[in-house]
Amino acid sequence: MTTNTNQIRLVIHVEGGIVQAIYSNSSAPIQVAIQDFDIEGADGDEIAMLEDGTEFVGHIEAIIHNDSCVADVFAAFDEEYPVIDKIRTAYPTGLEFQISMYNE
């Protein structure tokens, strides 16, 4: 199987029908909008509305960067997934250089 090491993968942790966390293999600043059309029992201040009048309950969820969690979950589905180890070295100029090594 060929794996794309640039592919962003997400794991959405749900308990009791509620999103508890979203994990990513990327350190990119990703945000996800959670949209649930089951508004029964929601308070009025929890309901948002689309331009066409469709109501939903939701919120914006920040992504948690966690390579090992994502790798473990994808492995449970027999998906090969290289974990990226990052080594950071500070240089006298104050610049930081990042080297990525892929474990396969």
C-alpha positions, 0 to 999 in steps of 0.5 A: 500500500502506498501512503501519502505522508502529506495526507491530513487525517482526522479522528473524531472522538464521539461519546454519547453522540457528542463530539468530545475531541478531534485529533489530527496528524497535522500541526496545521491550525485546523478548525471544524464546525460541528453541525447537528440538525437534531435541535429537539430539546436545545436551548434557543441560544444554542441554535444557529441558522443557515441563510436558507432558514435551516436550524442546527445546533453546533459549535467550532471545535479546534483540532488537537495535534496527536500523531500517535492517537491518529496512527493507532485509530487508523491502524485499527482499520488496517490503514498504514500510516507513517508517524512523523518524528520531528527534531527541532534544532535552535541555531545561533540566529534564533531561527529554528530548523525542522527535520522530519523523519518518517517511521515506516 
